[in-house]
Amino acid sequence: MFRFYPAIMSYLGYCPIPSNHPPRNLGQAVRLYRKHRGMSQKEAADIAGVDATTLAKIEASGEARSEQVRSRIIQFIRTSTRGWDISIAGDTLYMEQNSMDS
């Protein structure tokens, strides 16, 4: 159903997903990005270069067990989140809006 989110946001002229609560872990960040882009887990996994089952587990648990998979997911998110500074400590993801004009 996420495939309709971009059209809904275009129609409304804003994102109905609350942005005042940034994601707190890797899984939440991936899910939020997917919703904004209208992607399925399979589509996002293909772009990130990981297995769809792996991506589903990351979204459910909030963490990536493999450092290689974690790096791919972080790169996937970083290349697509303008206006946010992203840092990771352990399994906690920190996102703060930066002062860059979008």
Sequence and secondary structure as in RCSB ss.txt:
>XXXX:A:sequence
MFRFYPAIMSYLGYCPIPSNHPPRNLGQAVRLYRKHRGMSQKEAADIAGVDATTLAKIEASGEARSEQVRSRIIQ
FIRTSTRGWDISIAGDTLYMEQNSMDS
>XXXX:A:secstr
 GGGHHHHHHHHTS  S  SS  SBHHHHHHHHHHHHT  HHHHHHHHTS HHHHHHHHHHS  SSHHHHHHHHH
HHHTT TTEEEEEETTEEEEEE S   
